[in-house]
Amino acid sequence: MKKMTFADAEYVGNHKQARKDLLLIEMDQVVPWKGLIASIDPHYPKGGGGRAAYPLMAMARVHLMQNWFGYIDPAIEETLYEITIVDFRSLQEEHELTIGILAVINGYLSDRSLSLRQGAIVDATPISAPNSIRNKDGKRDPDMHQTKKGNQYYFGLKPHMDVDDESGLVHSVVGTAANVADVTQVDKLLHGSENVVCADTGYIGIEKRPEHGGRKAIWQMAARRCTYKKLAKNSALYVARHKIEKAKALVRVQAEPPLLVIRRQFGYVKRHSRGLAQNNAQLVTLFALSNLWVARRHSLTNAGDVRL
């Protein structure tokens, strides 16, 4: 039987090839299938006396499509969702398989010199969660909390990221409630081989925290404007400080594309499921897929046989 690709699955019931179909064809070629399947297979049910398990490759394809588009083909959904998709997600959460998925994808991209892993940008941004209490408990999600960013309040969770300063690819992700301080998660993000770490003003003073005592990286934090805004704008000192901060900002902007991809391309602007574990697993998967999205053109152009 012919193996169904992403484009085949999406083409069911849609006979006009759209831009989305072309994207699925590209992504089908750059996803490191062998590595992903190998990381999940030891934990995947093999069937037994009850209902036979769906083939792992099919489930992996459906799962990635669901993350990319926020939905799957209605016919597939009716057949698979209740008994399979939820179980597949639960399997990943229980065994923390999404961390392995991110590692496999990053290893695949690193082998193609797409992730240098020497300079890092750490960043975090809140993602809203529904305030609704229309559930059996009559309460908001207890794992989510409120925080303030600028003049706006957010209730939800916060992905903390470590992004490669050259490629813009995500090294690692940790999801927390929105009220968790950014500086407390950095030691969980860095891999130890960085020679420089860049961050915004929210991370000022991080080098003094005990968990970074032996770290040899250079910390490049954005300066608070109050430290130089009183200087005369035409003075040489102000001009020099302004140029330094602008150069720092041009590096930090590399942390923005992964967030734009999961929000605009994958439609993840507000989380819908309850519980931090489930949302954290989805965040790791989405950022892993955003790496493939960002690197797909280079992979298709420069890789030989990309069907690993």
C-alpha positions as CSV (number, residue, x, y, z in Angstrom):
1,M,0.0,0.0,0.0
2,K,1.3,3.4,-1.0
3,K,2.4,5.6,2.0
4,M,0.2,8.6,2.5
5,T,2.1,11.9,2.6
6,F,1.1,15.2,4.1
7,A,-0.1,16.4,0.8
8,D,-2.1,13.2,0.2
9,A,-3.9,13.6,3.6
10,E,-4.7,17.2,3.0
11,Y,-5.8,16.6,-0.6
12,V,-8.7,14.3,0.5
13,G,-11.9,16.2,-0.4
14,N,-10.0,19.1,-1.8
15,H,-9.2,18.7,-5.5
16,K,-7.6,22.1,-6.0
17,Q,-4.0,22.3,-5.1
18,A,-3.4,25.4,-3.0
19,R,-0.4,27.1,-1.5
20,K,-1.0,25.0,1.6
21,D,-0.6,21.8,-0.4
22,L,2.8,23.0,-1.7
23,L,3.9,23.7,1.8
24,L,3.0,20.2,2.9
25,I,5.0,18.7,0.0
26,E,8.0,20.7,1.1
27,M,7.6,19.9,4.8
28,D,7.2,16.2,4.0
29,Q,10.7,16.3,2.5
30,V,12.5,18.0,5.3
31,V,11.0,16.3,8.4
32,P,13.5,13.8,9.8
33,W,11.1,10.9,9.9
34,K,13.4,8.1,10.9
35,G,14.7,10.0,14.0
36,L,11.3,11.1,15.1
37,I,9.8,7.6,14.8
38,A,12.8,6.0,16.6
39,S,12.3,8.4,19.5
40,I,8.6,7.6,19.9
41,D,8.5,3.9,18.9
42,P,9.7,2.4,22.3
43,H,6.7,4.0,24.0
44,Y,4.1,3.4,21.3
45,P,1.5,0.7,22.0
46,K,2.0,-2.3,19.8
47,G,-1.6,-3.5,19.8
48,G,-2.1,-6.8,21.6
49,G,-5.4,-8.4,22.3
50,G,-7.6,-5.4,21.8
51,R,-8.0,-2.9,19.0
52,A,-4.9,-2.7,16.7
53,A,-2.9,0.5,17.1
54,Y,-2.8,2.9,14.2
55,P,0.6,2.8,12.4
56,L,3.0,5.1,14.2
57,M,4.0,6.9,11.0
58,A,0.4,7.7,10.2
59,M,-0.2,9.0,13.7
60,A,3.0,11.1,13.6
61,R,1.9,12.7,10.3
62,V,-1.6,13.5,11.6
63,H,-0.2,14.9,14.9
64,L,2.2,17.3,13.0
65,M,-0.6,18.4,10.7
66,Q,-2.8,19.2,13.6
67,N,-0.1,21.4,15.2
68,W,0.7,23.1,11.9
69,F,-2.9,24.1,11.1
70,G,-4.8,23.8,14.4
71,Y,-7.1,21.3,12.8
72,I,-7.1,18.2,10.6
73,D,-9.3,17.0,7.7
74,P,-12.9,16.5,9.1
75,A,-13.0,12.9,7.8
76,I,-9.8,12.0,9.5
77,E,-10.9,13.8,12.6
78,E,-14.2,11.9,12.8
79,T,-12.3,8.6,12.4
80,L,-9.3,9.2,14.7
81,Y,-9.8,12.1,17.1
82,E,-11.6,10.6,20.1
83,I,-9.8,7.3,20.3
84,T,-6.4,8.1,18.9
85,I,-5.2,11.7,18.7
86,V,-5.9,12.4,22.4
87,D,-4.1,9.1,23.3
88,F,-1.2,10.0,21.1
89,R,-0.8,13.4,22.8
90,S,-1.1,11.8,26.2
91,L,1.6,9.4,25.3
92,Q,4.0,12.2,24.5
93,E,3.1,14.1,27.7
94,E,3.6,11.0,29.9
95,H,7.0,10.2,28.5
96,E,8.1,13.8,27.6
97,L,8.6,12.7,24.0
98,T,8.3,16.2,22.7
99,I,11.7,17.1,24.1
100,G,13.1,14.2,22.1
101,I,11.3,15.5,19.0
102,L,12.9,18.9,19.4
103,A,16.3,17.2,20.0
104,V,15.9,15.1,16.9
105,I,15.0,18.0,14.7
106,N,17.7,20.2,16.0
107,G,20.3,17.4,15.5
108,Y,19.1,17.1,11.9
109,L,19.5,20.8,11.3
110,S,22.8,20.9,13.1
111,D,24.2,18.2,10.8
112,R,23.4,20.6,8.0
113,S,25.2,23.5,9.7
114,L,22.0,25.4,10.3
115,S,22.4,25.8,14.0
116,L,25.8,27.0,15.3
117,R,24.9,26.8,19.0
118,Q,27.6,29.3,20.2
119,G,25.5,32.5,20.7
120,A,22.2,32.4,22.4
121,I,19.3,34.8,22.8
122,V,16.9,34.1,25.8
123,D,13.4,35.6,25.6
124,A,9.9,34.9,26.9
125,T,6.5,36.2,26.0
126,P,3.0,35.5,27.5
127,I,0.3,33.6,25.6
128,S,-3.3,34.2,26.6
129,A,-5.6,31.5,27.9
130,P,-9.4,31.7,28.0
131,N,-10.8,33.3,31.2
132,S,-13.9,31.2,30.9
133,I,-15.2,29.3,33.9
134,R,-17.7,27.3,31.9
135,N,-16.3,23.9,32.9
136,K,-17.2,21.2,35.5
137,D,-15.1,22.9,38.2
138,G,-16.5,26.4,37.5
139,K,-13.0,27.8,37.7
140,R,-10.2,29.2,35.5
141,D,-7.3,26.9,34.7
142,P,-5.4,26.6,38.0
143,D,-2.1,26.1,36.2
144,M,-2.4,29.5,34.4
145,H,-1.8,32.8,36.1
146,Q,-1.9,36.6,35.4
147,T,1.0,38.9,34.6
148,K,1.5,42.4,33.3
149,K,3.6,43.3,30.3
150,G,3.8,47.0,29.6
151,N,0.3,48.3,30.2
152,Q,-1.5,45.1,29.4
153,Y,-2.5,42.2,31.6
154,Y,-2.3,38.6,30.4
155,F,-3.8,35.5,31.9
156,G,-2.2,32.3,30.6
157,L,1.2,30.7,30.1
158,K,4.6,31.8,29.0
159,P,7.1,30.0,26.7
160,H,10.8,30.7,27.7
161,M,13.1,30.2,24.7
162,D,16.8,29.9,23.9
163,V,17.3,30.9,20.3
164,D,20.5,30.6,18.2
165,D,21.7,34.2,17.5
166,E,22.9,33.3,13.9
167,S,20.1,31.1,12.5
168,G,17.2,32.1,14.6
169,L,16.4,28.5,15.4
170,V,15.1,27.5,18.8
171,H,17.4,25.4,21.0
172,S,15.1,24.7,23.9
173,V,11.8,25.7,25.3
174,V,10.3,25.7,28.8
175,G,6.6,26.6,29.4
176,T,5.5,28.1,32.7
177,A,2.5,30.0,34.1
178,A,2.6,33.6,32.8
179,N,3.6,35.1,36.3
180,V,6.9,33.2,36.5
181,A,9.9,35.5,36.3
182,D,11.9,35.2,33.1
183,V,15.3,35.1,34.9
184,T,14.4,32.0,36.9
185,Q,14.2,29.7,33.8
186,V,17.4,30.6,32.0
187,D,19.5,27.9,33.6
188,K,17.0,25.3,32.2
189,L,17.4,26.7,28.7
190,L,21.1,27.1,28.1
191,H,23.1,24.1,27.0
192,G,26.5,25.3,28.4
193,S,28.5,25.8,25.2
194,E,27.4,29.4,24.6
195,N,30.1,32.1,24.4
196,V,27.6,34.9,24.5
197,V,24.0,35.2,25.9
198,C,21.8,38.1,24.8
199,A,18.6,39.3,26.4
200,D,16.4,42.3,27.1
201,T,16.2,44.5,30.2
202,G,14.1,41.9,32.0
203,Y,17.2,39.8,32.5
204,I,19.5,42.5,34.0
205,G,21.5,41.1,36.9
206,I,21.1,37.5,35.8
207,E,24.9,36.9,35.8
208,K,24.8,37.4,39.6
209,R,22.4,34.5,40.2
210,P,24.1,31.5,41.9
211,E,23.0,29.0,39.2
212,H,25.2,30.9,36.7
213,G,28.2,31.2,38.9
214,G,30.5,29.0,36.8
215,R,29.2,30.0,33.4
216,K,31.9,31.6,31.2
217,A,29.5,33.2,28.6
218,I,29.5,36.9,28.0
219,W,26.2,38.4,29.1
220,Q,24.9,41.1,26.7
221,M,21.9,42.6,28.4
222,A,19.9,45.6,27.0
223,A,20.6,48.7,29.1
224,R,17.7,50.5,30.7
225,R,17.1,53.8,28.9
226,C,17.2,55.7,32.2
227,T,21.0,54.9,32.4
228,Y,21.7,57.2,29.4
229,K,18.6,59.2,28.4
230,K,19.7,62.1,30.6
231,L,22.8,62.5,28.5
232,A,22.8,65.3,25.8
233,K,21.5,63.7,22.6
234,N,24.2,65.3,20.5
235,S,27.0,64.3,22.8
236,A,29.5,61.7,21.7
237,L,28.7,59.5,24.8
238,Y,25.0,59.4,24.0
239,V,25.6,58.6,20.3
240,A,28.0,55.8,21.3
241,R,25.6,54.3,23.9
242,H,22.7,54.5,21.4
243,K,24.8,52.7,18.7
244,I,25.7,50.0,21.2
245,E,22.1,49.4,22.2
246,K,20.9,49.4,18.6
247,A,23.5,46.7,17.8
248,K,22.3,44.6,20.7
249,A,18.7,45.0,19.5
250,L,19.6,43.8,16.0
251,V,20.8,40.6,17.6
252,R,17.9,40.1,19.9
253,V,15.4,40.5,17.0
254,Q,16.4,36.9,15.9
255,A,14.2,35.7,18.8
256,E,11.0,37.1,17.2
257,P,10.6,34.9,14.0
258,P,9.9,31.6,15.9
259,L,7.0,33.3,17.8
260,L,5.7,34.8,14.6
261,V,5.7,31.4,12.9
262,I,3.7,29.6,15.7
263,R,1.3,32.5,15.9
264,R,0.7,33.5,12.3
265,Q,1.6,30.3,10.4
266,F,0.3,27.7,12.9
267,G,-2.4,29.9,14.4
268,Y,-1.3,29.5,18.0
269,V,-2.4,32.9,19.4
270,K,-4.3,31.5,22.4
271,R,-4.0,28.2,24.1
272,H,-7.3,26.2,24.3
273,S,-6.5,23.1,26.4
274,R,-6.2,23.1,30.2
275,G,-3.1,22.1,32.2
276,L,0.5,23.2,32.0
277,A,1.9,19.7,31.0
278,Q,-0.3,19.4,27.9
279,N,0.3,23.0,26.8
280,N,4.1,22.7,27.5
281,A,4.2,19.6,25.3
282,Q,2.4,21.4,22.5
283,L,4.7,24.4,22.8
284,V,7.8,22.3,22.4
285,T,6.3,20.6,19.4
286,L,5.3,23.9,17.8
287,F,8.8,25.4,18.2
288,A,10.4,22.2,16.8
289,L,8.1,22.5,13.8
290,S,8.9,26.2,13.5
291,N,12.6,25.3,13.2
292,L,11.7,23.1,10.2
293,W,9.6,25.8,8.7
294,V,12.3,28.4,9.0
295,A,15.0,26.1,7.6
296,R,13.0,24.3,5.0
297,R,14.2,26.4,2.0
298,H,17.8,25.8,2.9
299,S,17.2,22.1,3.5
300,L,15.5,21.6,0.2
301,T,18.1,23.5,-1.7
302,N,21.3,22.2,-0.1
303,A,20.5,18.8,1.3
304,G,20.9,15.7,-0.9
305,D,18.5,13.0,0.2
306,V,16.5,14.8,3.0
307,R,14.1,11.9,3.6
308,L,15.9,10.7,6.7
